[in-house]
Amino acid sequence: MGGYYTGEYEDFKVKTPVFSVLEDKGRIVGYAAKIGLKEGVQESSKFQVVQRVYHADTQSTTYKYVATVQPVKKMIWDNRYNAVLEQAEGAELNYTTFRKVAGGEILPGMLLVEGKFSKVEQAK
C-alpha cells in the first residue's frame, strides 16, 4: 500500500473528475485525470466512473455508475514532490491515462472514484 489509505471510508477515497477524453483520429484511446503516484495510483488500481444526478424535486444528489477504468501501464503521472527534478519515470506527463474495462460512455467532468463507491445508486 505504500502508506496510502485505500480503505472503506468514503471520505478518504481518491475522487477526481475526468479531465478529458483522449482521441486519436476520431477513436477514443483513453481518459485523462489529474491524479498520479502522489494519490497512490498504481497499475492495479481500479476506479468507478460515476455521474452526479441532481433531483430538483427532492433537492438531493445521487450518483449513477457509468464505467470502470484502470490506469494504462507506463502512463501514470508521477506528480510527487521533486519528481521532475529527479527525472522520475512519468514526471513528464501532465495526467494519468486510464482505459475503460467495463461500462458505458465516459464524458469529461464525470467523477472517478477509487474502488467501489458506496453512494452509487443501484440499477433497478
PABA-771843 format. One line per field, with one value per residue (C-alpha): x, y, z. Coordinates in pm, 1 decimal, decimal comma, always signed. Layout:
px = (X/...)
py = (Y/...)
pz = (Z/...)
END
This chain:
px = (+0,0/+296,4/+141,0/-160,4/-506,7/-736,9/-984,0/-1359,2/-1417,0/-1568,0/-1423,6/-1067,5/-1105,1/-942,7/-1205,6/-1133,6/-1311,8/-1231,4/-1013,8/-1055,5/-1135,8/-823,7/-879,2/-661,0/-811,0/-1162,7/-1119,4/-1121,6/-785,7/-820,5/-928,4/-715,7/-734,7/-513,2/-408,0/-99,4/+155,5/+108,1/-250,5/-138,3/-242,7/-85,6/-123,0/-354,5/-580,2/-944,7/-1177,3/-1550,2/-1671,9/-1993,4/-2228,8/-2377,9/-2756,1/-2938,7/-3306,8/-3476,6/-3798,1/-3621,7/-3320,0/-3091,7/-2797,6/-2733,5/-2454,4/-2509,4/-2248,4/-2118,3/-1799,7/-1488,7/-1139,1/-778,2/-452,6/-256,7/+84,7/+368,6/+113,1/+79,2/+173,5/+448,8/+317,1/+515,6/+725,3/+1053,6/+969,1/+1059,8/+1393,7/+1474,8/+1370,1/+1141,6/+954,8/+615,2/+717,2/+698,9/+328,3/+56,3/-209,9/-265,1/-417,6/-692,8/-854,1/-1212,5/-1250,2/-1631,9/-1934,9/-2071,3/-1980,7/-1740,8/-1751,8/-1527,1/-1640,8/-1769,0/-1622,5/-1352,7/-1378,4/-1119,6/-1254,5/-1626,6/-1826,4/-2097,7/-2301,3/-2373,0/-2742,2/-2803,4/-2966,0/-3333,6)
py = (+0,0/+231,2/+426,1/+535,8/+486,8/+281,2/+156,0/+151,4/+507,7/+712,1/+1044,5/+916,7/+756,5/+931,0/+1121,6/+1340,6/+1444,7/+1301,2/+1576,5/+1482,6/+1207,8/+1119,9/+1061,0/+959,3/+1004,1/+1016,8/+697,4/+705,4/+579,8/+663,5/+904,7/+1160,7/+1253,2/+1486,1/+1225,9/+1010,2/+849,7/+1114,0/+988,5/+623,9/+533,3/+202,5/-20,3/-246,7/+41,1/+37,1/+334,8/+361,3/+639,3/+789,7/+1062,0/+1305,5/+1330,8/+1619,4/+1566,4/+1907,5/+1771,5/+1637,8/+1870,7/+1570,0/+1429,6/+1068,6/+905,6/+670,7/+410,2/+466,9/+260,1/+107,6/+223,0/+125,9/+317,7/+240,1/+83,5/+341,3/+624,8/+703,2/+1060,9/+1098,0/+1409,7/+1362,2/+1644,8/+1687,6/+1411,6/+1641,2/+1741,2/+1375,5/+1291,1/+1015,5/+797,5/+957,5/+1300,9/+1447,1/+1359,4/+1607,6/+1347,8/+973,9/+790,1/+540,1/+271,4/+154,4/-206,2/-208,5/+14,6/+288,6/+631,3/+840,5/+1219,2/+1494,3/+1605,6/+1265,7/+1158,3/+891,5/+718,8/+476,7/+123,4/+73,6/+387,3/+306,8/+614,2/+478,7/+426,1/+61,9/-15,8/-106,5)
pz = (+0,0/+33,7/+319,6/+117,2/+257,2/+38,0/+298,3/+311,3/+434,6/+150,6/+270,2/+226,0/-116,4/-410,8/-611,5/-912,6/-1232,5/-1574,2/-1722,1/-2088,6/-2336,6/-2535,6/-2905,3/-3198,7/-3546,3/-3401,3/-3197,4/-2815,3/-2687,5/-2318,1/-2047,8/-1864,4/-1495,7/-1292,1/-1032,5/-1006,4/-778,9/-508,4/-465,8/-465,0/-821,2/-928,3/-1235,4/-1035,6/-918,9/-1028,9/-1035,9/-1085,6/-1312,1/-1177,1/-1293,0/-1043,4/-1075,1/-906,9/-823,7/-815,3/-666,2/-353,9/-376,0/-337,0/-527,5/-624,7/-820,9/-1114,8/-1214,7/-1568,2/-1612,9/-1456,6/-1558,0/-1483,4/-1534,6/-1851,3/-1785,8/-1805,8/-1836,7/-1463,8/-1383,2/-1122,9/-951,6/-631,8/-490,2/-684,9/-935,4/-1227,2/-1070,9/-1007,9/-1366,2/-1238,0/-1488,4/-1556,9/-1425,5/-1777,4/-1801,7/-1702,2/-1617,1/-1577,6/-1872,7/-1796,4/-2012,0/-1981,3/-1864,8/-1835,9/-1875,9/-2096,1/-2234,2/-2024,5/-2056,1/-1915,2/-1570,4/-1461,2/-1128,5/-1089,8/-751,2/-619,9/-570,6/-509,2/-432,0/-178,6/-274,5/-622,9/-686,8/-773,8/-1109,6/-1080,4)
END
